[in-house]
Amino acid sequence: MTWLLILLQTMTAPATPRLDLASLEAQTLTRHPAIRRAEADVEAARQRAAQMGAWPNPVIGGSTEELRPRQSPSGFFGGFVQQTIPLGGKLAASRALGDREVAVAQAALTAARQQVLTGVRERYYAVLIAEERLVVTAHLSELATESAGIAKQLLNIGMADRPDVLTSEAEAAMASTELAAAHTSRQAAWQQLAAAAADAALTPQPLASKISDALPLFNRDVMLAQVLADNGALQEAAGMAASARTAIDIEKRATRPDLFLRADAGRTREYSGGRPIGPQYGVEAGLSIPLFNRNRAGIASATSRALGADAMVDEVRLDLTARFADVFAQYDSARALASTYRTDVLPRVQQAYDLQLAKYRDMAVAYPTVLQAQRTLFEMTAQYLDAMDRAWTAASALRTALAVR
């Protein structure tokens, strides 16, 4: 059975309980520590926002004046309540800043989810590639062993040379070593997937996806617009810029007058017309005057921070655009290359190897010709899997808005 038929059989095996990428992603989002940490940051930002814009606490106290002995009672004793009322929209501006900080934390959560999903998808497709490499390497090892056996048979009947047998045995030994390496790579790929999915109990099992699944077709302009719209890091930078602009407003409002109210109540010990005066009440009001402190430095500092935050947004956007160009080019070229290998190259090199091997059995060609065809088949197969690996890795990055921080 040819390599191509074996690969197609693995791609179209009957449906059994398999590890589905969508289910794995959903489970990862509920347990990954990076997600939990980002969710905790969002909740902390919500609680801070609820606190921001709260009214200042009132001041309650007591007072006494001119207390004298009982023989000539006089003086005043009582209490007061004092409240500061912020004016100029200070509380509303503080609440707006709190809302901005919540938006920044939510954008950071989006970025964390994108990074986690990208890691899971990349490792999932890496496992797919490792599984396929193992299948292919096992078949190629069988081919090398078969060639070595044929060489021995022909040597026994005097139709082959000893150097051909030695060369075929060396190739079989190398193929066996590569098969062992493929087993090791498969194990490592599964361990990396378990780490990416935050599931230490994840073990090798059948996968629902296939390496032959149709790669998506992306429109460059549409995909770039989607990446710029959905990228969590860019949203986070934009939210920080909005917070910085809100901070300017807070600094400007800081010197606007506040209203101070004070209410007094008490009792005097003095007499008037032979009768005690009794309770007394009073109200005081005042305004703070921004005479000496106009907060010019605070406003200038907040303005500079806002300019820096706006520049950060532009920097992240440029970085995303540059990375998108690189990843999209990698994806487009790898997808085209993989398609060419699958439809044109691999069937031909497999057929060429089968023909050369048949001719060698009939002593129509020398063994080096068979060896060259075998090596070509090995190399083309490895290059095909490399192209599929690059294509799926790039597709995963594009689908998760590149997940760049």
C-alpha positions as CSV (number, residue, x, y, z in Angstrom):
1,M,0.0,0.0,0.0
2,T,1.4,3.3,-1.0
3,W,2.2,6.2,1.4
4,L,-0.6,8.3,-0.1
5,L,-3.2,5.6,0.5
6,I,-2.1,5.2,4.1
7,L,-2.3,9.0,4.7
8,L,-5.7,9.2,3.1
9,Q,-6.9,6.3,5.4
10,T,-5.8,8.2,8.5
11,M,-7.5,11.3,7.2
12,T,-10.9,9.5,6.6
13,A,-11.0,7.0,9.5
14,P,-14.4,6.2,11.0
15,A,-15.8,8.5,13.5
16,T,-15.0,7.6,17.1
17,P,-14.8,9.6,20.3
18,R,-12.2,12.3,19.4
19,L,-10.7,15.4,20.9
20,D,-12.5,18.3,19.4
21,L,-10.7,21.6,19.1
22,A,-13.8,23.7,19.9
23,S,-14.5,21.7,23.1
24,L,-10.9,21.9,24.1
25,E,-10.9,25.7,23.6
26,A,-14.1,26.1,25.7
27,Q,-12.7,24.0,28.5
28,T,-9.4,25.9,28.4
29,L,-11.1,29.3,28.7
30,T,-12.8,28.1,32.0
31,R,-9.6,26.9,33.7
32,H,-6.5,28.6,32.3
33,P,-4.8,30.6,35.0
34,A,-4.1,33.5,32.7
35,I,-7.9,33.9,32.1
36,R,-8.7,33.6,35.8
37,R,-6.1,36.3,36.5
38,A,-7.5,38.6,33.9
39,E,-11.1,38.0,35.1
40,A,-10.0,38.9,38.7
41,D,-8.5,42.1,37.3
42,V,-11.8,43.0,35.7
43,E,-13.7,42.4,38.9
44,A,-11.2,44.5,40.8
45,A,-11.6,47.3,38.3
46,R,-15.4,47.1,38.6
47,Q,-15.1,47.4,42.4
48,R,-12.7,50.4,42.1
49,A,-15.1,52.0,39.6
50,A,-18.0,51.5,42.1
51,Q,-15.9,53.3,44.7
52,M,-14.7,56.1,42.5
53,G,-17.0,59.1,42.5
54,A,-18.3,58.5,46.1
55,W,-19.1,61.5,48.2
56,P,-16.6,62.6,50.9
57,N,-17.5,61.4,54.4
58,P,-19.1,64.0,56.6
59,V,-17.3,65.3,59.7
60,I,-19.2,65.1,63.1
61,G,-17.8,66.8,66.2
62,G,-18.5,68.7,69.4
63,S,-17.7,72.2,70.6
64,T,-17.7,74.3,73.8
65,E,-17.2,78.0,74.5
66,E,-16.6,80.1,77.6
67,L,-17.6,77.5,80.2
68,R,-17.7,79.0,83.8
69,P,-18.5,77.7,87.3
70,R,-22.0,77.0,88.3
71,Q,-22.2,80.1,90.5
72,S,-22.3,82.2,87.3
73,P,-23.1,79.7,84.6
74,S,-22.3,80.8,81.0
75,G,-20.9,79.3,77.8
76,F,-22.0,77.1,75.1
77,F,-21.8,73.4,74.4
78,G,-23.1,71.4,71.4
79,G,-22.1,69.7,68.2
80,F,-21.8,70.2,64.5
81,V,-22.0,68.3,61.2
82,Q,-19.7,69.4,58.3
83,Q,-20.0,68.2,54.7
84,T,-17.9,68.9,51.6
85,I,-19.9,69.0,48.4
86,P,-17.6,68.6,45.3
87,L,-18.7,70.9,42.5
88,G,-17.7,71.2,38.9
89,G,-18.5,67.7,37.9
90,K,-15.6,66.1,39.9
91,L,-17.6,63.1,41.0
92,A,-18.9,62.4,37.5
93,A,-15.4,62.7,36.1
94,S,-14.1,60.2,38.6
95,R,-16.9,57.8,37.8
96,A,-16.1,58.2,34.1
97,L,-12.4,57.3,34.8
98,G,-13.5,54.2,36.7
99,D,-15.6,53.1,33.7
100,R,-12.6,53.6,31.5
101,E,-10.4,51.4,33.7
102,V,-13.1,48.7,33.6
103,A,-13.0,48.9,29.8
104,V,-9.2,48.6,29.9
105,A,-9.4,45.5,32.1
106,Q,-12.0,43.9,29.8
107,A,-9.7,44.6,26.8
108,A,-6.8,42.9,28.7
109,L,-9.1,39.9,29.3
110,T,-9.9,39.8,25.6
111,A,-6.2,39.8,24.8
112,A,-5.5,37.1,27.4
113,R,-8.3,34.9,25.8
114,Q,-6.8,35.5,22.4
115,Q,-3.4,34.5,23.5
116,V,-4.6,31.4,25.2
117,L,-6.7,30.4,22.2
118,T,-3.8,31.0,19.9
119,G,-1.6,28.7,22.0
120,V,-4.2,26.0,22.1
121,R,-4.8,26.1,18.4
122,E,-1.1,26.1,17.5
123,R,-0.4,23.2,19.8
124,Y,-3.5,21.3,18.6
125,Y,-2.3,21.6,15.0
126,A,1.2,20.8,16.1
127,V,-0.2,17.5,17.5
128,L,-1.9,16.9,14.2
129,I,1.3,17.3,12.4
130,A,3.2,15.1,14.9
131,E,0.6,12.4,14.5
132,E,0.9,12.5,10.7
133,R,4.7,12.6,10.9
134,L,4.5,9.4,13.0
135,V,2.3,7.7,10.5
136,V,4.3,8.8,7.5
137,T,7.7,8.0,9.2
138,A,6.4,4.6,10.2
139,H,5.5,3.9,6.5
140,L,8.8,5.2,5.2
141,S,10.6,3.1,7.7
142,E,8.7,0.1,6.3
143,L,9.7,1.1,2.8
144,A,13.4,1.2,3.9
145,T,13.2,-2.1,5.6
146,E,11.4,-3.6,2.6
147,S,14.2,-2.2,0.3
148,A,16.9,-3.8,2.5
149,G,15.1,-7.1,2.4
150,I,14.8,-7.0,-1.3
151,A,18.5,-6.2,-1.6
152,K,19.4,-9.3,0.6
153,Q,17.2,-11.5,-1.5
154,L,18.8,-10.3,-4.7
155,L,22.2,-10.8,-3.2
156,N,21.4,-14.4,-2.2
157,I,20.5,-15.2,-5.8
158,G,23.6,-13.4,-7.2
159,M,21.6,-10.5,-8.7
160,A,22.8,-7.7,-6.3
161,D,26.1,-6.4,-5.0
162,R,27.2,-6.3,-1.3
163,P,27.5,-2.5,-1.3
164,D,23.8,-2.2,-2.3
165,V,22.9,-4.4,0.7
166,L,25.0,-2.3,3.1
167,T,23.6,0.9,1.8
168,S,20.0,-0.3,2.1
169,E,20.6,-1.5,5.6
170,A,22.1,1.9,6.6
171,E,19.1,3.6,5.1
172,A,16.8,1.3,7.1
173,A,18.7,2.0,10.3
174,M,18.4,5.8,9.7
175,A,14.7,5.4,9.0
176,S,14.3,3.5,12.2
177,T,16.0,6.2,14.1
178,E,13.8,8.8,12.5
179,L,10.8,6.8,13.6
180,A,12.0,6.8,17.2
181,A,12.4,10.6,16.9
182,A,8.9,10.9,15.6
183,H,7.6,9.0,18.6
184,T,9.5,11.4,20.9
185,S,8.2,14.5,19.0
186,R,4.6,13.2,19.2
187,Q,5.0,12.8,23.0
188,A,6.4,16.3,23.3
189,A,3.6,17.8,21.2
190,W,1.0,16.2,23.4
191,Q,2.7,17.5,26.5
192,Q,2.8,21.0,25.1
193,L,-0.9,20.8,24.2
194,A,-1.7,19.8,27.7
195,A,0.2,22.8,29.0
196,A,-1.4,25.2,26.6
197,A,-4.8,23.8,27.6
198,A,-4.0,23.9,31.3
199,D,-5.0,20.2,31.6
200,A,-2.2,18.1,33.1
201,A,-4.5,15.0,32.6
202,L,-4.6,15.3,28.9
203,T,-3.2,12.2,27.2
204,P,-2.7,11.1,23.6
205,Q,-6.1,10.3,22.0
206,P,-7.8,10.4,18.6
207,L,-8.3,13.9,17.2
208,A,-11.5,15.2,15.6
209,S,-9.7,17.4,13.0
210,K,-7.5,16.2,10.2
211,I,-4.4,17.8,8.7
212,S,-6.1,17.5,5.4
213,D,-9.0,19.7,6.5
214,A,-9.5,22.5,4.0
215,L,-7.5,25.6,5.0
216,P,-9.6,28.7,5.1
217,L,-9.4,31.3,2.4
218,F,-8.8,34.8,3.7
219,N,-9.2,38.1,2.0
220,R,-6.2,40.2,2.9
221,D,-8.0,43.6,3.3
222,V,-11.0,42.1,5.1
223,M,-8.7,40.1,7.4
224,L,-6.5,43.1,8.2
225,A,-9.6,45.2,9.1
226,Q,-10.8,42.4,11.4
227,V,-7.5,42.0,13.1
228,L,-7.3,45.7,13.8
229,A,-10.9,45.7,15.1
230,D,-10.6,42.6,17.3
231,N,-7.1,42.6,18.7
232,G,-7.3,42.7,22.4
233,A,-3.9,44.5,22.8
234,L,-5.0,47.3,20.5
235,Q,-8.3,47.6,22.4
236,E,-6.4,47.7,25.7
237,A,-4.1,50.5,24.4
238,A,-7.1,52.4,23.1
239,G,-8.7,52.1,26.5
240,M,-5.6,53.3,28.3
241,A,-5.6,56.3,25.9
242,A,-9.2,57.1,26.7
243,S,-8.4,56.8,30.5
244,A,-5.5,59.2,30.0
245,R,-7.8,61.8,28.3
246,T,-10.3,61.4,31.1
247,A,-7.5,62.0,33.6
248,I,-6.9,65.4,31.9
249,D,-10.5,66.3,32.6
250,I,-10.1,65.3,36.3
251,E,-7.0,67.4,36.7
252,K,-8.8,70.4,35.1
253,R,-11.7,70.0,37.5
254,A,-9.5,69.6,40.5
255,T,-9.2,73.4,41.2
256,R,-12.9,74.1,40.7
257,P,-14.5,75.4,43.9
258,D,-16.0,72.9,46.4
259,L,-19.0,73.8,48.7
260,F,-18.4,73.4,52.4
261,L,-21.5,73.3,54.7
262,R,-21.6,73.2,58.5
263,A,-24.6,72.9,60.8
264,D,-24.3,73.6,64.5
265,A,-26.6,72.8,67.3
266,G,-26.1,73.3,71.1
267,R,-27.3,74.8,74.3
268,T,-26.1,77.9,76.1
269,R,-25.9,78.1,79.8
270,E,-26.5,81.8,79.9
271,Y,-29.7,83.5,81.0
272,S,-31.7,86.3,79.5
273,G,-34.3,88.2,81.6
274,G,-33.9,85.6,84.3
275,R,-34.7,82.7,82.0
276,P,-32.2,80.3,80.3
277,I,-31.6,81.0,76.6
278,G,-31.8,77.3,75.8
279,P,-30.9,75.7,72.4
280,Q,-29.2,77.5,69.6
281,Y,-28.6,76.6,66.0
282,G,-26.4,77.8,63.2
283,V,-25.4,77.2,59.6
284,E,-22.2,78.0,57.8
285,A,-21.3,77.8,54.1
286,G,-18.1,78.4,52.2
287,L,-16.4,77.9,48.8
288,S,-12.8,77.0,48.1
289,I,-11.1,79.5,45.9
290,P,-8.4,78.3,43.4
291,L,-6.2,81.3,44.1
292,F,-2.8,79.9,44.7
293,N,-3.0,76.4,43.3
294,R,-4.3,76.3,39.6
295,N,-2.9,72.7,39.1
296,R,-1.1,73.7,35.9
297,A,1.6,71.1,36.4
298,G,-0.9,68.4,37.1
299,I,-2.8,69.3,33.9
300,A,0.4,69.4,31.9
301,S,1.5,66.0,33.2
302,A,-1.8,64.4,32.4
303,T,-1.7,65.9,28.9
304,S,1.7,64.4,28.3
305,R,0.6,61.0,29.5
306,A,-2.4,61.2,27.2
307,L,-0.1,62.0,24.2
308,G,2.1,59.1,25.2
309,A,-1.0,56.8,25.4
310,D,-2.1,57.9,21.9
311,A,1.3,57.2,20.6
312,M,1.2,53.7,22.1
313,V,-2.1,53.1,20.2
314,D,-0.4,54.0,16.9
315,E,2.6,51.9,17.9
316,V,0.5,48.8,18.6
317,R,-1.5,49.4,15.3
318,L,1.7,49.6,13.3
319,D,3.1,46.5,15.0
320,L,-0.1,44.6,14.2
321,T,0.0,45.7,10.6
322,A,3.6,44.7,10.1
323,R,3.0,41.3,11.8
324,F,-0.1,40.7,9.8
325,A,1.8,41.3,6.6
326,D,4.4,38.7,7.6
327,V,1.9,36.1,8.9
328,F,-0.5,36.5,6.0
329,A,2.3,36.1,3.5
330,Q,3.5,33.0,5.4
331,Y,0.0,31.6,5.4
332,D,-0.7,32.3,1.7
333,S,2.6,30.8,0.5
334,A,2.4,27.8,2.8
335,R,-1.2,27.0,1.8
336,A,-0.3,27.2,-1.9
337,L,2.8,25.1,-1.3
338,A,0.9,22.4,0.7
339,S,-1.8,22.2,-2.0
340,T,0.9,21.7,-4.7
341,Y,2.6,19.0,-2.7
342,R,-0.7,17.2,-2.0
343,T,-2.1,17.2,-5.5
344,D,0.9,17.2,-7.7
345,V,4.2,16.4,-6.1
346,L,3.5,13.6,-3.6
347,P,1.5,11.4,-6.0
348,R,4.3,11.7,-8.6
349,V,7.2,11.0,-6.3
350,Q,5.4,8.0,-4.8
351,Q,4.7,6.6,-8.2
352,A,8.3,7.2,-9.2
353,Y,9.6,5.3,-6.2
354,D,7.2,2.4,-6.9
355,L,8.4,2.2,-10.5
356,Q,12.1,2.3,-9.6
357,L,11.6,-0.3,-6.9
358,A,9.8,-2.6,-9.4
359,K,12.6,-2.1,-11.9
360,Y,15.2,-2.9,-9.3
361,R,13.4,-6.2,-8.5
362,D,13.7,-6.9,-12.2
363,M,17.4,-5.8,-12.2
364,A,16.5,-3.1,-14.7
365,V,18.1,-0.3,-12.6
366,A,20.9,-0.2,-10.0
367,Y,20.0,0.3,-6.3
368,P,21.3,3.9,-6.1
369,T,18.5,4.8,-8.4
370,V,16.0,3.3,-6.0
371,L,17.7,5.0,-3.1
372,Q,17.5,8.4,-4.8
373,A,13.8,7.9,-5.4
374,Q,13.3,6.9,-1.8
375,R,15.1,9.9,-0.5
376,T,13.1,12.2,-2.7
377,L,9.9,10.7,-1.4
378,F,11.1,11.2,2.2
379,E,12.2,14.8,1.6
380,M,9.0,15.8,-0.3
381,T,6.8,14.2,2.4
382,A,8.7,16.1,5.1
383,Q,8.4,19.4,3.2
384,Y,4.7,18.8,2.7
385,L,4.1,18.4,6.5
386,D,6.3,21.5,7.2
387,A,4.2,23.5,4.8
388,M,1.0,22.3,6.4
389,D,2.4,23.1,9.9
390,R,3.3,26.7,8.8
391,A,-0.1,27.1,7.1
392,W,-2.2,26.0,10.1
393,T,0.0,28.0,12.6
394,A,-0.5,31.2,10.5
395,A,-4.2,30.5,10.1
396,S,-4.5,30.1,13.9
397,A,-2.8,33.5,14.5
398,L,-5.0,35.2,11.9
399,R,-8.2,33.8,13.4
400,T,-7.3,35.1,16.9
401,A,-6.4,38.6,15.7
402,L,-2.7,37.7,15.9
403,A,-2.8,37.8,19.7
404,V,0.0,40.4,19.8
405,R,0.7,42.3,23.0
